Amino acid sequence: MYIFTDNEDLLKSKISIQKRSFKQRVSREYKGHRQKVHTVGWNIEGKKLASGSVDQTARVWNIERSSSHRDCIELKGHTGSVDQLCWDPTHSEYLATASADKTVRIWDSRAGKCIHVIPTSGENINICWSPDGKQIAVGNKEDLISFIDTRTHKVVNTKQNDIEVNEISWNYGGDKFFLTSGQGTIEVLEYPSLKELKSIQAHTANCYCLEFDPNGRYLATGSADTLVSLWEVEDLTCIRTFGNLNWPVRTISFSHDGEYLASASEDLFIDISNVETGEQVHKIECNAAMNSLAWHPSKYLLAYAGDELDNKIGIVRVFGFSPSS
């Protein structure tokens, strides 16, 4: 009994310190996109941050080198909105973008040039890269998932779904493929056979987002029911829900150590909660609905972007800097 009380006191003290630490940090802004920003993501080294916009471009920002909006590379080529992006998990310079123009483009961020264009059958809205870097999965508005071989840059398999598909991801082992649905479910497929293994009723409304924690222990989902749910990956048991948002959850992200889970919606704030307790440790005030969040792979830096415009300029922000930096 006394041991439990001591541990509880230590946890409360730890969370109190976390709250004070986050309260002392500020956001920097990076301007350049000509319309609102739909997606952000860090490369595996955390030295580059990419963003994609309705303005049909992606940008790669060097956050470490400068806070200037001029210190970025603009990636041009898409003829439709860039709605989602992902970095190669095995190569720090390769970036993939999914667009409404029915293509996936792979870029070399060093030169700022497109090195491959892969035609797809529909307007693409989600994308992910396999853990071994050998495949890219892209989903379109017709709920068709296409699998692209990154060696041949051709579509090698497809899966047409009879339910609305909102987010897709491999597990860290690469032997299972997960998706969230318009029916509020988590669908688990065997990979590469794509055999359906399990369907979990995760939420009471449309399930929009899906993310694995960096330690491979948890899976988090966000839903139109305004809840974020935390699941044990091994047996897909829900162990906790986070209810700090009042609008449908649009985007979620785990910190590099799995300590925190950030989530956002049309609420004018981003919620940062302690994963183990579910307690909110910080709120980042926002000026518009958020579209994308991404924690840095090794630091407490959180990139975020949404519908905010400043004189018709889209804004990317990064939270976590000390005021004097």
N, C-alpha and C positions, 0 to 999 in steps of 0.2 A: 504493500500500500504506500509506504513512504517512498519507495523507488519510483513508483508511478507519479507521485506528486512532484518529486525532484525533476523528473524528466519533463513533466508538464511545465514547470516553472522555467526550465532551461529553454524550452521551445517558445514560451511567451517572450522571454528575454531576447531570443534570437530574432523573432518577428519584429519586436520593437526596434531593434537595431536596423533591420532591413528597411523598415518604414522611414527611419531617420535618414538612412543612406540615400534612398530614392528621392526623398523630399529635397535633398540638396543638389539634385542633378537637373540639367536643362536640355532643351532640344535645339538642334541646329537645323536650318532649312536650306534646301538645294532647289533652285528654280531653273527651269529650262524648257520643260514640256509646254506645248502650246494648248493643250487641253488637259482634262483631268487624268490622273494616274490610276491605273487599274491594278498594277502588280509591282512588287519589289522583292529582291532576293540577293543574298550575299554569296560570293564564291566560297570555295572550301577553305581558303586561307583567311578569309575575312578582310582582304585588302581592297576588294572591289565590291561595289553595290550596284546592282542593275535595276532599272525601272522600265516599265512598259506603259504606254499611254494610248488614249483614244486618238491622239494625233498621228497614229500609224508608225511611230518610232519607238525604239528602245534607247536608253542611255546607260552608260557605264560610268559611275562616279568613283573617283579615287578619294575615299573619305579620309584616309590616313594622311595624305599629302597636303590637302587643302580643304578649307570650308567654302571655297569660291565656287559658284555655279559654273564658272568657265572651265574648271578642271574636270571635264567630262568628255566622253566620246559619244557622239550621236550615231546610232545605227539605223540607217535608212534602207528601205527596200520593200517593206510591207505596203500593201495598198488597202489595208483594213486595220481596224483597231487591234492593238497588241494587248490581249486580255490576260495572258499568263505567261510566265517564264520560269526556267529552271536552269541551274548550272550543272555541268558535268561533275559528278561526285569523285571522279578519278583524275580530272585535269582542271587546273585552276583557271584556265583561260577560255574554255569553251562554254558557250551560252546557247540555250535553245529558247525560241520564242514561238508561241502559238497565237495565230491571228484569225480574225474573221474573214480574211481573204482566201481561206481554204489552203493555206500552206503552213508548214513548220520551217523555220529557218534556223540554221546553226551558224554561230558567229565565232570568229577568233577575236577576242576582246583586245588583244595586243595591237592589232592592225585596224580594228574597228570595221572589219569587212565580213560580209556573208560568205561562208565557204561552202554551204550546201543549202539548196531549196528542195523541200520534199512536198510534192502536191498531195493533198488529202481530199476526201470526198465531201467535206462540209465545213461550216464555219466553226472554227476551233475555239473552245472556251476553257479547257484545262489540259495540263501537261505535267509529266513527271519523268525522271530519269531513273533507270534501274540502278541498284547499288553497285553493280560491277561495271557500269558505264556502257554496257553493250546494247541496251535497248532504250528507246524513248516511247512512252505511251502518250497518246493524245486523244482527247475526247471532244466530240463536236455537239452541236445543238440538237442533232437527231439521235443522240445517245449512242452513237457508234464510237467504240474505242479502237484505234488503230495502233499497232505495234511496229515501230520502225527500227530496223537493224542499223546501228551506228557505224558499221563497217561498210555496208553496201549502200546505205542511205535510201533504202526502199522499205515500203510497207510489207511486212512478212506475215502478218496475221491481223484479223479484225474480230471484234465481238459486238454484235448488235444486241442492245438491251431493250427489253420491253417495259422498263421503268426509267424514270428520269434519273440521269447520272449527274451528280454535282461535283464530286471531288474524287480523285484517284491517287493511289500510291502503292508501291511495293512495300512489304515489310523489309527490315534490315537484312534478313537472310536471303531475300530475293526469291523465295519459294512460294510466296503467297502474294496475291494481288487484292487490294481492298478498294472498295468504292462506297460512297454514301449516296442515298437515293431520295427521291421526292416523296417516298412513302415513309421516310423517317428511319430507314434501316441502314445497317452496315452489312454489306455483302462481301463475303470472303471467297475468293477463287483460288484454286490450286494453280501454280505457275510452273511450266509454260502451258499446261494442258487447258487452262481456263475452266476446268471443271468446278462447278459450284459446290463449295464445301459447307457453307453456313450462312444463314441470314438471321441477323439480330435486330429485333425491334428496339432501336436505341432511343427514339424520340417520338413524341406525339404529333409532330409536324415535320415538314421538309427538313432533311438533314443536309446542311450546306458544306461544312468543312470537316477536314480530317487531318490529323497530324500525329506522328510517332515521336515520343520523347527521345532525346539523344542516347539515352542508356538502353533503349529497346524494351523497357519494362511496361510503359503505358502507351495507350492510344487515346487521343482526345477527339471529341466530335462537337460541332456547334450546330445549332438548329434554329429554325423559325419559331420554335417554342420559347426562345430567349435563353435557353440553358446551354451550358457547356458541360459535357459529361466526360468523366475520366474512367478508362477501362484498363483492367489488367490484360496485357496482350496474350498471355499464355492460355487463359481460358475464357477471355472476353466477358469477364464479370465487371459490372459497373460498381465502382467503389466510392464514387463521389460525384456530386454535381456542383457547378458554380452558377449562382443565380444573381449576379450583380448587374447584369444588363437588362434593359427594358424593351429592347427591340430585337428582331431576328439577328442571330449571330452570323456575321459575314466572314470573319477571318480569325484564326487562332495561331499561336506560335509558342513553342517551348524555348526557354533559355538553354544555353549550351550545356549546363550542368543538370538540367531537369528540375531545377529548384523552383522556377516560376513558370506560370502559364499566362500569356497575354491574350486578350480577346477584345473584339470590337464589333461595332454594329452602326446603326444610325444614331445611337446615343452619342452625345457630344463629349465623350471621354473614352479612353482605352483603359480597360481593367487589367491590372497586374495582380495576380493572386499567388499565394504560396501553394504549391502542388500538394504537399502532404497534409495540410490542414484545411485548404479551401478558403482561407482568410485573405481578404484583400489587403495588399501591402502598399499599393499606390494607384492613383488615378492620373492619367495624362489628359489634360483638357484639350479638346479638339474644336475646330471651327466648322466641321462638316462631317458627314457620314464617312466611315473608313471602308476602304476596299481591300487593303492588304497590310499584313504585319510580318516582320521577319527579325528574329533575334540574331545577333552576330554569333558566329560559330565558336568564339572563345572569350568574348567580353560581354558585359552587361550593357550592350548598345542595342536599341530597338529601332529598326527602320519602320516607317509607316507612311501611308499615303491614302488619299481618298478623293472625294468630290470637290475639295477645296481649290479655288482659283483665286489668283491675285493679279488683277488687270489682265485676265485671260491667260495667265501663266500657271501651269500645274506645279504643285509643290510636293517635294519629297522631304520628309523630316527624319532625323535620327535623334532619339532620346538617349541620355545617359552620360552626357559630358558634364564635367564640373564647370561652374560658372566662370572660372578663371582661365579655362583652357581655350 
